[in-house]
Amino acid sequence: MADKKFDLAVLGGGPGGYVGAIRAAKLGLKVAVIEKNDLGGVCLNWGCIPTKALYHVAQTLDEIEKASIFGIEVNKPKLNFSKAMARKDDILEMQRRGLAFHFKKNGIELINGEGRLSSQNTISVKTPEAKETTVTAGSIMISTGSSAANVPPFDLSHEGIMDNIGILSLKKLPKSLLIVGGGVVGSEFANIFASFGTKVTIVELLPRILTTEDEEVSKVIHKALRKKDVDIFTSTKVEESKKDGNKFKLKLSGGEKLEAEKILISVGRGPNSKDIGLEEAGVAT
């Protein structure tokens, strides 16, 4: 591929990157966005949007369960998990097409590939076809996002131990789910999968779930999750985890023993700043 020159090159096509790119293009700059995965970043593909699509399904199930209160007699609803996930994927594809339209409308060039800074004004890009090109720009915006953090004794590379990407890629609804971390993400997935019929357990190291929220909010959500039969262990950590057949056997710091078919790690996120060439670009780290 021939080398390309722009006024602004954006490394990363997530919500920070694409919003900045569209704004710059509207102001008259020649803009390129380098993205190795689907346009939209974590929020569109593996976070905000897909979880809200599944939450809508969970909310609908909950409303049908309560229909008799309003004098509506219906049979117990049955979830078709495959269809729910397919609907989620359709929504994401529609959103991605919308973003691509805005890029085209504003003359933004999307370069599909893995970018690495080679200087303050250049990015080396390796395409999926293993071809390489150099993007030169007057300014570079770094918007590479974040990835789920891991926590001992778990290994996200092991089958059945998932981050947000793994749980949103499930093909089959698990009968039981252990969620390590009771923050916003962990609590949201707990609510969704409990409505779906999965037996959910949250293990949180801190004294309460949702510690970034007001304590009153935390209590309300805790009570709501318990009404859905979600077990919640606070001031607790997982000390042992062993795979036994198609289940994990776990031991908690309080001595409790649990079993779970799947494990979701939800203990925060870390920046995708490794191996993107920050040193070569003179960025202090």
N, C-alpha and C positions, 0 to 999 in steps of 0.2 A: 504493500500500500504506500501511496505517496505521502510525504510529510504534509501536515496541515497547520495553518496559522489562523489564530482567532484573537479577538480582543479579550475574551474570558473563556477559560476552560474550567469546567466543574468536575471534580473527581468524586463521583457518587451521585446516583439519581434518586435519592430518597426525598423525603419532604423538605429537608433543608436545601438540598441540591436543586431539585426541579423548580421550587418556588423562586430561588435566587436566579436561576437560569432564565425563567420566563420574565421576571422583572427586568433583568439586564437586557434581554432582547427587546422588550417594549421600550426601553430607553435608547435603543438604537445600536447596541453592541452586537458584534458577530460572536455567537456563543456556541460552544460544544459541551456536551455532557458525556463523560465516560462512565459506563456502568457495565459490570460483568454479569449481573443477574437481571431479573425482570425490573423494568422501570417502576418506581414507586417506593422502593426500599422496604424496610421492615413494617412500617405503619400500614401500607397498602397490602402487602403480600403476606406478612406473617405476624401482624399485630392488631392495630386498632380496627381495621375494616373487617377482616375475617372473624375476629372474635365477636364483633357486634352482629354480624350475620348469623353466627351460631347462637348468640344471646337471644336474638329475635325468635329463633326456633324454640329455645328453652322457655322463653317468656310465654309463647303461644301454648306450649304444653302445660305450663302452670295455670294459665287462664282456663283452658279446657277442663283441667282437674277441678277447678272451682266453679264450673258452670252450673252445678246443681244449686248453688247459693242463689242464683238468679232465676231459678225455676226452669233451667234448661237441662233436660235429661239426655245424656250422651253416654255411649260406651267408653270405657277407659281407652285413652289414646295410645297408639303404638308408634314409636319412632322408627322411621326408616333412615338409619344413620347414613347410608350411602347416598341417598337422595339429598339429605341435609348438607352433606359435604360437597356434593355436586352443585347444589344451589350456591353455596359459598364460593366455589371456584368460578361459577358463571358471573357472580357479582364482581370478583376480582378482575376477570378478563375484561368486563365492561369498563371498569375504572382505568385499567391500563390502556385500553383503546382511547379513552377520553384524554389521558395524558399525552399519548402519541399525537392525537389531533392538535392539542395545544402547542406541542413542539413544532409540528409542521406549519401551523398557522403563524407562529412567531419566528420561523426560519432557524430553529435550533437544530443543530446536527447531533444526533445520538450515535455515539461510537460504542459498539458492543465489544467489550474486552476488559482485561485486567490492567489497570493503570498503575504506574509507579513513577513518582517524581524523580527526575534525573538532574534537575537544577531548579532555580527559582522560577523559571519561565518555561520549562519543558516537562512533558509527561511521556514516558515510553509506554505504549499500549500493545499488549499481546492479545490478539483476537482468538476466538474459539478455534479457528483454523490454524493456529500457531503462527500466524503472520504477525510481523511487528511493524509499527509505525510510530512516528514521533509527532506529538501535538505541541505546538509552540503557542504561547499566549502572553498578552501583556500582563494579565493577572490570572492567578489560579485560586480557585475556591476549593478548599478541602472539606468534603461532606461525606465521609466514608461510614458514618453511623456507628453502630455498636453490635455486639454479640452477647449472647447469654453467658453469664459467668458459671463456673463449675464449683463444686464444693465436695470435699472428702466426706464419706468414702466412695463417692460415685464417680463414674467415668461416662461422659456423654457419648463416647464412641461405642459403648456397649448397647446391644439390642435391648429394647425395652426401657432404657433410660433416656428421657427425652427433654429437649428444650422447647421453646415455643414453636419452632419449625416442625419438630417431630410430632407434637400433639396435634398440630393443624394439618398434618399429612396422614393421620391415622386412616386405615381402610376399614377397621372393625372397632366397634365400641367396646372398650375394656369393661370387664365386670367390676374391677376394683382399681383404684388410682390413689397413689400416695403423692402428695404435693409437698415438696420441700421448699418452704418459704411462703409466708402468709401475707405478702404484700399485695399491691393492686392486681398484678398479673395472676398470682397464685389464687387469690380470692375470686377473681373473675372466672377462671377456669373451674374452680371448685363449684361455683354456682351453676355454671353451664352443665357440667357433667353430672352433677347431682340431679338436675332436672331431667337429664337424659336417662337416668336409672342406674348410673355407676355408683358403687359404694366409694365415697371419697374420704380421705383422711389428710389433714393439714398438719405438718410439723413445723413449728416456728421457733427460732432460737430466742427471740425477744419476748418480753412479758405479755404482749398482745399482738393480734394481727393488725395490719394496716397502721403501723406506727408512724407513718408520714401523715396520717389524717388525725383530726381531732379525736380525743379519746371517746367522746360521745358517739361519733360516727363509727368508730371501731366496735363499740358495744352493740350498736344496732345491726351491723353487718354480721358480727359474731352470732347474735341471736337468730338472724335470718338463716344463716348457714346451718345452725344446729337444728332449726325446724325442718331442714331438708335432710336431716340425719347425717350431716358432715361431722366427723370426729375431728376435734381441734386440740392439739397438744402445744401449749406455749411454754416458754423457758425450757425448751427441749431440743435436743439434736439427735440425729440418727448416728449411732455408734458403729453398727454393723449392718452390712447388706450382702446377702448371698443369693444367687440364682438357684432355684430348685425346681427343675422342670419348666413349666410355663409361668411360674410365680417367683417373686422375690420374698425372701424371709428377712425381716428386719428387727433389730433390737434398738430401742430408744434409750436415752441417757437415764430415764426414770425407771428402767427395767422392763418396760412394756415390750411385748413381742407382737409384731404385725405381719400380715401378708398382703401383697399387692401384685396385681398382674402387670401394671405399668407404673413408672415413676416419672414425675415431672419435676425438673429442677428449675426453681423460680426464685433465685437469690440475688437478683440484680443483673446488671449488664456492665460490660467493659468496652472501651473504645476500640474500633478497628483501625488502630494506628501503627500496628506492627508491619514491617516490610512494605511500607508504601513510599519509602524514600525521603522521610522527613529530614534525615541527616544531610543527604545530598542537596536538599533544598535550603539548608541552613536554618531549619526550624528547631528552636530549642526544645528539648524533651526532658 
